[in-house]
Amino acid sequence: MHILNLETREKKDKFEKSFYNENDSYLILSSVDELKLLKDILKIDEITFKDCLKFDENIKLDLFEKYDFLSVNTFEIVDNKAEIEEVNIYLSDNFILVVCSENHFIYEFVKNMILNNIKMEDTPSIVSLFKINYLIFKNIIIHEFESLEKVEDMILKLEDEILEGAIDDHVSKINYIRGITRTVVKNTRPLLYIGDRILKENIRYLKYSDVKKYNLDNLQGIDFGIDKLYSFALSTRELADKLLDIYSSQVAEKTNVLITKLTVLTGIAAPLTIITGIYGMNFKVMPELEWTFGYPLTIFVMLIIIVVGIVIFKLKKLL
């Protein structure tokens, strides 16, 4: 647990029952297991407390008298896998409480803010809290943009592999990447709801005129960033879906090349088949059968046919 008193600038890296003063403002970072230590002190309700204890796929924005509760799912690409984790944020008039796992990128981000004793401009406490909240949202959006860029790189790399030569293994890779992009879109879409609520002024910090005065551009920036993030997620999914078309095109091209080569071989072999067919007939009167040079001449003619056929098909760029 990490706590920063925004009034006294005092930092704590462990829980103390006496740390909280309702007249001060705080930035508090807690793991899921540590939340029970804060429950009574910050008067956290039972419903949101239980929500923090278990992971679910639903986004939540619950407005209470003493605080607003926000629960969002974030994604991160680690070792070419999409890891979905939950971040829970309590937004009060005098504290921000962030609850997430210790290996989450937001945990590290907020921890660094506390360790670096983040200090805003000389503004009211409520504005400082909003700015911190804005920075957290901004970091989520930026980080997810970076994760989407990793997905895009995976898609482009696989596309280059397919263009070099399609193989059966590419089908499983395409389906895997398509699964990642669908997971990303599914977890990005609910953020649009947050953006809409921000502009409709339903979140606690946006009800104050001081916040609008100092952070109007930031409010619009959050919503704009979420819209762009979702658009990027959709375009990435479309890019992944096109991999199947590229793969099908490459397979069709390989099939066409193979069919062309088989056709060329058939064209060369056809005259040879006619010759062997003729001399395979059982007629008694066939002058060439008694001729000394009949067999060598037939073989020579067949070789000439093969050479001429190859030259003709190469000139026509069929070989």
C-alpha positions in Angstrom: 0.0 0.0 0.0 1.2 3.5 -0.8 -0.4 6.7 0.5 0.4 10.4 -0.3 -1.1 13.2 1.7 -1.6 16.0 -0.9 -1.7 18.7 1.8 1.2 17.8 4.0 3.2 15.9 1.2 3.7 13.1 3.6 4.2 9.6 2.1 3.5 6.2 3.6 4.4 2.8 2.2 2.4 0.8 4.7 -1.0 1.0 6.3 -1.5 3.0 9.5 -5.0 3.3 11.1 -4.3 6.9 12.1 -3.2 8.1 8.6 -6.6 9.5 7.5 -7.8 13.0 8.2 -11.1 14.1 6.5 -9.8 17.6 6.1 -6.8 16.5 3.9 -6.7 15.1 0.4 -5.1 11.8 -0.4 -3.8 9.7 -3.3 -4.0 6.1 -2.2 -2.8 3.0 -4.0 -3.9 -0.4 -2.8 -3.8 -4.0 -3.9 -7.0 -6.1 -3.8 -5.8 -7.9 -0.6 -5.0 -4.6 1.2 -8.4 -3.0 0.5 -10.0 -4.6 3.6 -7.7 -2.4 5.7 -9.2 0.7 4.2 -12.8 -0.4 4.1 -14.0 1.0 7.4 -11.7 4.1 7.4 -12.9 5.3 4.0 -16.4 4.0 4.5 -16.4 1.8 1.5 -19.7 0.1 0.8 -20.1 -3.7 0.8 -21.1 -3.9 -2.9 -18.1 -2.2 -4.4 -15.8 -3.8 -1.9 -17.0 -7.3 -3.2 -16.7 -6.1 -6.8 -13.0 -5.3 -6.1 -12.3 -8.8 -4.7 -13.3 -10.6 -7.9 -12.7 -10.1 -11.6 -15.6 -9.6 -14.0 -15.9 -8.3 -17.5 -18.4 -5.6 -16.7 -17.5 -1.9 -16.6 -19.1 0.0 -13.7 -19.7 3.6 -12.8 -21.7 3.8 -9.6 -22.4 7.2 -8.1 -22.6 7.4 -4.3 -23.0 10.2 -1.8 -19.5 10.1 -0.5 -17.6 8.9 -3.7 -18.0 7.6 -7.2 -16.8 4.1 -8.0 -15.3 3.2 -11.4 -14.3 -0.2 -12.5 -12.7 -0.8 -15.9 -10.9 -3.6 -17.6 -7.6 -2.8 -19.3 -5.6 -4.9 -21.7 -1.9 -5.4 -22.2 0.1 -7.4 -24.7 2.7 -9.5 -23.0 4.6 -12.2 -24.9 2.1 -11.9 -27.8 -0.8 -12.6 -25.4 -3.6 -10.2 -24.4 -3.8 -10.0 -20.6 -7.0 -8.5 -19.3 -7.0 -7.0 -15.8 -9.3 -4.9 -13.7 -8.7 -1.5 -12.3 -11.0 -0.1 -9.6 -11.0 3.6 -8.7 -12.8 5.4 -5.9 -13.2 9.1 -6.6 -14.0 11.2 -3.5 -13.9 14.9 -2.7 -10.8 14.3 -0.7 -9.2 11.1 -1.9 -8.5 9.0 -5.0 -8.2 5.3 -4.2 -6.8 3.0 -6.9 -7.2 -0.7 -6.4 -5.5 -3.2 -8.8 -3.0 -6.0 -8.8 0.7 -5.1 -8.0 1.9 -6.3 -11.5 -0.5 -4.0 -13.3 0.9 -1.0 -15.3 -1.4 1.4 -13.5 -0.1 0.2 -10.1 3.4 1.1 -11.2 2.2 4.4 -12.6 0.4 5.5 -9.5 3.2 4.2 -7.3 5.7 6.4 -9.1 3.4 9.4 -8.7 3.4 8.8 -5.0 7.1 8.1 -4.7 8.0 11.2 -6.7 5.6 13.2 -4.5 3.6 14.5 -7.4 2.6 18.1 -6.9 0.1 20.0 -9.0 0.0 23.7 -9.6 -1.4 25.9 -6.8 -5.0 24.9 -7.4 -7.9 23.8 -5.1 -7.6 20.3 -3.7 -10.6 19.1 -5.8 -8.8 20.3 -8.9 -5.6 18.5 -8.0 -7.5 15.3 -7.4 -9.2 15.6 -10.8 -5.8 16.2 -12.5 -4.5 13.1 -10.9 -7.6 11.2 -12.1 -7.0 12.6 -15.5 -3.4 11.5 -15.6 -4.5 8.0 -14.6 -7.0 7.9 -17.5 -4.5 9.3 -19.9 -2.0 6.6 -18.9 -4.6 3.9 -19.5 -5.4 5.3 -23.0 -1.7 5.8 -23.9 -0.7 2.3 -22.7 -3.6 0.7 -24.6 -2.6 2.6 -27.7 0.9 1.1 -27.3 -0.5 -2.4 -26.8 -2.6 -2.0 -30.0 0.5 -1.0 -31.9 2.1 -4.3 -30.7 -0.9 -6.1 -32.1 -0.6 -4.2 -35.4 3.1 -5.2 -35.6 2.1 -8.9 -35.0 -0.4 -8.6 -37.9 2.1 -7.0 -40.3 4.8 -9.5 -39.4 2.4 -12.4 -40.1 1.3 -10.7 -43.3 4.9 -10.6 -44.6 5.3 -14.3 -43.7 2.2 -15.2 -45.7 3.3 -13.1 -48.7 6.6 -15.0 -48.7 4.8 -18.3 -48.8 1.5 -19.5 -47.3 1.7 -22.7 -45.2 -0.9 -24.6 -43.2 0.5 -23.2 -39.9 -0.5 -19.7 -40.8 -4.2 -20.5 -40.4 -3.8 -21.2 -36.7 -1.7 -18.0 -36.3 -4.3 -15.9 -38.1 -7.1 -17.3 -35.9 -5.0 -16.6 -32.8 -4.4 -12.9 -33.8 -8.1 -12.5 -34.7 -9.0 -13.8 -31.3 -6.7 -11.2 -29.7 -8.2 -8.3 -31.7 -11.7 -9.4 -30.8 -10.8 -9.5 -27.1 -9.3 -6.0 -27.4 -12.3 -4.5 -29.1 -14.6 -6.1 -26.5 -12.7 -4.6 -23.7 -12.2 -1.2 -25.3 -15.9 -0.6 -26.3 -17.1 -0.1 -22.7 -14.7 2.9 -22.3 -17.0 4.8 -24.7 -19.5 4.7 -21.9 -17.0 6.4 -19.6 -16.3 9.1 -22.2 -20.0 9.8 -22.6 -20.5 10.1 -18.8 -17.6 12.5 -18.6 -19.1 14.9 -21.0 -22.5 14.6 -19.4 -21.0 15.7 -16.1 -22.1 12.7 -14.1 -18.7 12.0 -12.5 -18.2 13.7 -9.1 -15.2 15.9 -10.1 -17.0 17.3 -13.1 -19.7 18.9 -11.1 -17.5 21.6 -9.8 -17.0 24.8 -11.7 -13.3 24.9 -10.7 -12.7 21.7 -12.5 -14.2 22.9 -15.7 -12.3 26.2 -15.4 -8.9 24.4 -15.1 -9.5 21.3 -17.1 -12.0 21.8 -19.9 -9.5 20.7 -22.5 -8.6 17.7 -20.5 -12.3 16.6 -20.2 -12.6 16.7 -24.0 -9.2 15.1 -24.4 -10.2 12.0 -22.4 -13.4 11.5 -24.5 -11.5 12.1 -27.8 -8.7 9.7 -26.8 -11.2 7.0 -26.0 -12.9 7.5 -29.3 -9.6 7.3 -31.1 -8.6 4.2 -29.1 -11.8 2.4 -30.1 -11.4 3.4 -33.7 -7.8 2.0 -33.7 -9.1 -1.2 -32.1 -11.7 -1.6 -34.8 -9.2 -1.0 -37.6 -6.8 -3.5 -36.0 -9.5 -6.1 -36.0 -10.3 -5.4 -39.7 -6.6 -5.7 -40.5 -6.5 -9.1 -38.7 -9.6 -10.2 -40.6 -7.9 -9.3 -43.9 -5.1 -11.8 -43.2 -7.5 -14.6 -44.2 -8.1 -12.9 -47.5 -4.3 -12.6 -48.0 -3.8 -16.2 -47.1 -6.6 -17.4 -49.4 -5.1 -15.3 -52.2 -1.7 -16.8 -51.7 -3.0 -20.3 -51.6 -5.0 -19.7 -54.7 -1.9 -18.3 -56.4 0.1 -21.3 -55.4 -2.6 -23.6 -56.8 -2.8 -21.7 -60.0 1.0 -22.0 -60.5 0.8 -25.7 -59.8 -2.1 -26.1 -62.2 -0.2 -24.1 -64.9 2.9 -26.3 -64.5 0.8 -29.5 -64.7 -0.8 -28.1 -67.9 2.6 -27.4 -69.4 3.8 -30.9 -68.6 0.6 -32.3 -70.1 1.2 -30.2 -73.3 4.7 -31.6 -73.6 3.7 -35.1 -72.8 0.8 -35.2 -75.2 2.9 -35.7 -78.4 5.0 -38.3 -76.7 1.9 -40.2 -75.6 0.7 -40.2 -79.2 4.0 -41.6 -80.4 4.2 -44.3 -77.8 0.5 -45.1 -78.5 1.2 -45.6 -82.2 4.1 -47.9 -81.6 2.2 -49.8 -79.0 -0.3 -51.0 -81.6 -0.1 -54.7 -82.5 0.0 -54.6 -86.3 2.2 -57.0 -88.3 3.0 -54.6 -91.1 4.8 -51.6 -89.4 7.9 -50.7 -91.6 9.8 -49.0 -88.7 9.8 -52.2 -86.7 12.3 -53.8 -89.1 14.4 -50.7 -89.6 17.8 -50.7 -87.9 17.6 -47.0 -86.9 13.9 -46.9 -86.1 14.2 -47.0 -82.3 17.0 -44.4 -82.1 15.2 -42.1 -84.5 12.0 -42.4 -82.4 13.8 -41.5 -79.2 15.6 -38.6 -80.9 12.3 -37.2 -82.2 10.7 -37.5 -78.7 13.7 -35.6 -77.2 13.3 -32.9 -79.9 9.7 -32.6 -79.0 10.5 -32.2 -75.3 13.2 -29.5 -75.9 11.0 -27.6 -78.4 8.1 -27.7 -75.9 10.2 -26.4 -73.0 11.6 -23.6 -75.2 8.1 -22.5 -76.4 6.6 -22.5 -72.9 9.6 -20.6 -71.5 9.2 -17.9 -74.2 5.6 -17.6 -73.2 6.7 -17.4 -69.5 4.7 -20.4 -68.5 7.8 -22.1 -67.0 
